Amino acid sequence: MDGQIAMVLSVLLAGLGLFTLIVRKELIFKLLGLNVASGGASLFLVAVARRAGPGVPIVGLEPAPAADPLLQALVLTAIVIHFATLALSLVYVIFLTEHRHTQDVRHLERLEEE
């Protein structure tokens, strides 16, 4: 049951992030939407990695559901890489805001056409 709740929550997070990415015009909200969608994708991979069956390979513990360590390592790596790219993107947004005095994507596109 916990895995199903995590999967539903991950789909909702990814959908909310993509909705924010599409609907909002400001760059900072687009980056936050991308961050939420990435969190939903990471949660989905963690939920998929949970499997019933053999327990944790430690002597003396009763059998319990185990998780796939490969997907856990993949999610951890994805979180670190996403944090670094988000930080770099925020620096670019700050630089662009200081020089163009706006975060509106449509206004920035009009400025580039001129």
C-alpha positions, 0 to 999 in steps of 0.5 A: 500500500505504501508503494502505491501511495508513493507512486500516486504522489510522485505522479501528482508531483511530476504533473504539478511541476510540468503544469507550473513549467508550462503555465507560468511566465516567470523564469524563477517559477519555471525553475521551481516547477522543474525542481518539483517535477524532478522530485516527483521523478525521483520519488517514482524511481524510489517507489519502483525500487521497493520490492517484496520478498527477500529481507535485508542481508543482515544476520539476525533481522527478520525478513522484510521488504528490500529495496534495489540499491542500484536505483537508490544510487541512481536517484541519489546521483540524480538529486546531486546533479539536479541540485548543481544544475538548479544552482547554476540556473538560478545564477543565470536567472539572477544575472539575466534579471539584473541585466534585462530587468525582467523574468518574463519569458515572453518579454525576454523573447521580444527583446532578443528579436530586436 
